């Protein structure tokens, strides 16, 4: 544990160096029992891959709801199931109050690998640095991307660790790309098939094919066959993953446009978060960068 706590301290300093707000975040410790701090609930209507929105003050509409009480999350999930919704319940080891309070380090966070711990901390520092109301894709995509990139850069002076972390990030992005494509395939299926029974059958077959393809993906750090057997591929879980991953290519191109300077990218994203007009300008710049094939 002492080693992990030293990593937390070092990550706070690193986050500050790359332009993130750290405040008093993660300067205290909570010996939380179990594998999670919160349980996240996502729900989708039958035949849809857009998450049911939950509306809160300050953050606006988000596609998930977190519960500190796991049993309460499960009861809420059952209510959604009774209404015909598909449901995804996910354990989460960290959370952010967007800098309003000094969030603590928890025991579940410290059980992660060192690289994953750094990524999680940076992810939450991003949320405390900028957060746009009613824009979950922008918020979560930016936090995911910056957390991944920063967790590689953190180990830059230890080449073997940096290389291993880069492999893990590349695997995560390959998986995200694959799942987004599967999500798009299901959207086409749902759009063209009105018969509920036939839709369920076709979806079941599509998932079987997806798992077979997933088992053959050329991962470097992940075990493709284990992922193919265990990964949740129901609609609600796909919707959750899509929220985090759909905009990753935008942030990759923006990082390249900033000469791979992560601090510069963070500055650009902070500026983009300031207003709707600024975000439009950011996205327009990406549209121009992405080339004619994506503009048409």
C-alpha positions in Angstrom: 0.0 0.0 0.0 2.8 2.4 0.8 4.1 2.1 -2.8 0.6 2.9 -4.2 0.2 5.9 -1.9 3.6 7.2 -3.2 2.2 6.8 -6.7 -0.8 8.9 -5.7 1.4 11.7 -4.4 3.6 11.5 -7.6 0.5 11.6 -9.8 -0.8 14.7 -8.1 2.4 16.5 -8.9 2.5 15.2 -12.4 -1.1 16.2 -13.0 -0.3 19.7 -11.9 2.7 19.8 -14.3 0.5 19.0 -17.3 -2.1 21.7 -16.5 -4.7 19.9 -14.4 -6.3 21.2 -11.2 -5.5 19.0 -8.2 -6.5 21.2 -5.3 -6.9 19.0 -2.2 -8.0 16.0 -4.2 -6.8 12.5 -3.1 -4.8 13.7 0.0 -6.8 11.6 2.4 -7.5 7.8 2.5 -10.7 5.8 3.1 -10.3 2.1 3.8 -13.4 1.2 1.9 -14.3 -2.5 1.8 -15.2 -4.4 -1.3 -14.4 -4.0 -4.9 -16.1 -0.7 -5.5 -16.9 2.8 -4.2 -20.1 3.1 -6.3 -22.2 1.0 -8.6 -23.1 2.7 -11.9 -26.5 2.0 -13.4 -27.2 2.5 -17.2 -30.5 1.6 -18.8 -31.6 1.5 -22.4 -35.1 1.0 -23.9 -35.8 -2.1 -26.0 -34.4 -1.8 -29.5 -32.3 1.3 -28.6 -28.7 1.9 -27.9 -29.0 5.4 -26.4 -28.8 5.4 -22.6 -31.8 6.6 -20.6 -30.8 10.1 -19.2 -30.5 10.9 -15.6 -30.7 14.6 -14.8 -28.9 16.3 -11.9 -28.0 19.8 -10.8 -24.8 21.3 -12.2 -23.9 18.3 -14.4 -27.2 18.2 -16.2 -28.2 15.1 -18.2 -25.9 12.1 -17.9 -26.3 8.5 -19.2 -25.6 6.9 -15.9 -26.4 7.0 -12.2 -24.0 6.1 -9.4 -25.0 4.5 -6.1 -22.9 4.2 -3.0 -25.3 1.6 -1.8 -25.0 -1.5 -4.1 -28.3 -2.9 -3.0 -30.1 0.3 -3.9 -28.5 0.2 -7.4 -29.7 -3.4 -7.8 -33.3 -2.4 -6.7 -33.3 0.5 -9.1 -32.1 -1.8 -11.9 -34.8 -4.3 -11.2 -37.4 -1.5 -11.6 -36.0 -0.6 -15.0 -36.1 -4.3 -16.0 -39.7 -4.5 -14.9 -40.4 -1.7 -17.4 -38.7 -3.6 -20.2 -35.4 -1.7 -20.1 -32.0 -3.4 -20.6 -29.6 -2.7 -17.7 -25.9 -2.5 -17.0 -24.5 -2.4 -13.5 -20.8 -1.6 -13.3 -18.5 -1.4 -10.3 -16.5 1.8 -10.1 -13.5 2.3 -7.8 -13.3 6.1 -7.9 -15.6 9.1 -8.4 -15.3 12.8 -8.8 -17.2 15.7 -7.1 -15.8 17.9 -9.9 -13.5 19.7 -7.4 -16.2 20.8 -5.1 -15.0 18.5 -2.4 -11.6 16.9 -1.7 -12.3 13.3 -2.8 -10.4 10.6 -1.0 -8.2 7.8 -2.2 -10.0 4.5 -1.6 -8.9 1.0 -0.9 -10.4 -0.2 -4.2 -8.4 2.4 -6.2 -5.2 1.1 -4.6 -5.8 -2.5 -5.6 -5.4 -1.6 -9.3 -2.2 -1.9 -11.1 0.1 1.1 -10.9 -0.6 2.2 -14.5 -4.3 1.8 -14.0 -4.2 3.8 -10.8 -2.4 6.7 -12.5 -5.0 6.6 -15.3 -7.9 6.7 -12.8 -6.4 9.6 -10.8 -5.7 11.7 -14.0 -9.2 10.9 -15.3 -10.7 12.3 -12.1 -8.4 15.3 -12.1 -9.7 16.1 -15.7 -13.2 16.2 -14.4 -12.2 18.6 -11.6 -10.5 20.8 -14.2 -13.3 21.1 -16.7 -16.8 19.7 -17.0 -19.5 20.7 -19.5 -23.1 20.5 -18.4 -25.2 18.1 -20.6 -22.1 16.9 -22.6 -21.2 13.4 -21.2 -19.4 12.3 -24.4 -17.1 15.3 -24.3 -16.5 15.0 -20.6 -15.9 11.3 -20.4 -14.1 11.0 -23.7 -11.6 13.8 -22.8 -11.1 12.3 -19.3 -10.5 8.8 -20.7 -8.1 10.0 -23.4 -6.1 12.3 -21.2 -6.0 9.7 -18.5 -4.7 7.1 -20.9 -2.1 9.3 -22.5 -0.9 10.7 -19.2 -0.5 7.3 -17.7 2.0 6.5 -20.4 3.8 9.8 -20.1 4.0 9.3 -16.3 6.4 6.4 -16.8 8.5 8.0 -19.6 11.7 7.6 -17.6 11.1 3.9 -17.1 10.9 2.7 -20.7 9.7 -0.9 -20.0 6.8 0.4 -17.9 5.9 3.1 -20.4 6.0 0.5 -23.2 3.8 -1.9 -21.2 1.3 0.9 -20.4 1.2 2.0 -24.1 0.4 -1.6 -25.1 -2.5 -1.6 -22.5 -3.8 1.7 -23.9 -3.6 0.5 -27.5 -5.5 -2.6 -26.5 -8.1 -0.6 -24.7 -8.6 1.6 -27.9 -8.7 -1.5 -30.2 -11.4 -2.9 -27.9 -13.3 0.4 -27.9 -13.2 0.6 -31.7 -14.4 -2.9 -32.0 -17.3 -2.4 -29.6 -18.3 0.8 -31.3 -18.5 -1.0 -34.6 -20.6 -3.7 -33.0 -22.9 -1.0 -31.6 -23.3 0.5 -35.1 -24.2 -2.9 -36.5 -26.9 -3.3 -33.9 -28.3 0.2 -34.7 -28.7 -0.9 -38.3 -30.3 -4.1 -37.2 -32.8 -2.3 -34.9 -33.6 0.2 -37.6 -34.6 -2.4 -40.2 -36.2 -5.1 -38.0 -39.6 -4.3 -36.4 -40.5 -7.8 -35.3 -39.5 -8.1 -31.6 -38.9 -11.9 -31.7 -36.9 -11.7 -34.9 -34.9 -8.8 -33.7 -33.9 -10.7 -30.5 -32.9 -13.7 -32.6 -30.8 -11.6 -35.0 -29.2 -9.8 -32.1 -28.3 -13.1 -30.4 -26.6 -14.3 -33.5 -24.8 -11.0 -34.0 -23.5 -11.2 -30.5 -22.2 -14.7 -31.1 -20.4 -13.5 -34.2 -19.0 -10.5 -32.3 -17.6 -12.7 -29.5 -15.9 -15.0 -32.1 -14.3 -12.0 -33.8 -13.3 -10.5 -30.4 -11.5 -13.7 -29.5 -9.2 -13.2 -32.5 -8.3 -9.5 -32.0 -4.5 -8.9 -31.9 -4.2 -7.7 -28.4 -0.7 -7.3 -26.8 -1.6 -7.0 -23.2 -5.2 -8.3 -23.0 -6.3 -11.9 -23.2 -8.7 -11.9 -26.2 -10.3 -15.2 -25.5 -11.0 -14.4 -21.9 -12.5 -11.0 -22.9 -14.7 -12.7 -25.6 -16.1 -15.1 -23.0 -16.6 -12.6 -20.1 -17.3 -9.1 -21.5 -20.8 -7.7 -21.1 -22.2 -7.0 -24.6 -25.8 -6.2 -23.7 -27.2 -2.9 -25.1 -26.9 -0.9 -21.9 -23.3 -1.9 -21.4 -22.5 -1.0 -25.0 -24.2 2.4 -24.5 -22.0 3.1 -21.5 -18.8 2.2 -23.4 -20.0 4.3 -26.3 -20.3 7.4 -24.0 -16.6 7.1 -23.1 -15.2 6.0 -26.4 -17.1 7.5 -29.3 -15.1 10.8 -29.4 -11.6 9.2 -28.8 -10.6 9.8 -32.5 -11.3 13.5 -32.1 -8.9 13.8 -29.1 -6.3 11.7 -30.9 -6.3 14.1 -33.8 -6.3 17.1 -31.5 -3.2 15.7 -29.7 -1.4 15.2 -33.1 -2.4 18.8 -34.1 -0.7 20.0 -30.8 2.5 18.2 -31.7 1.8 15.4 -29.2 2.0 18.0 -26.4 -0.5 16.7 -23.8 -0.3 19.9 -21.8 -1.2 21.9 -24.9 -4.1 19.6 -25.6 -5.4 20.0 -22.0 -5.2 23.8 -22.5 -7.2 23.6 -25.7 -9.8 21.4 -24.1 -10.1 23.7 -21.1 -10.7 26.6 -23.6 -13.3 24.4 -25.5 -15.1 23.7 -22.3 -15.6 27.4 -21.6 -18.5 28.0 -24.0 -20.7 26.3 -26.7 -19.1 28.5 -29.3 -15.6 27.5 -28.2 -16.6 23.8 -28.5 -18.0 24.4 -31.9 -14.7 25.9 -33.0 -12.8 22.9 -31.5 -15.0 20.5 -33.4 -14.9 22.5 -36.6 -11.1 22.3 -36.5 -11.3 18.6 -36.1 -13.7 18.4 -39.0 -11.1 20.1 -41.2 -8.3 17.8 -39.9 -10.3 14.6 -40.3 -10.3 14.9 -44.1 -12.9 14.9 -47.0 -14.0 11.3 -46.5 -15.3 12.1 -43.0 -16.8 15.4 -44.0 -19.1 14.1 -46.8 
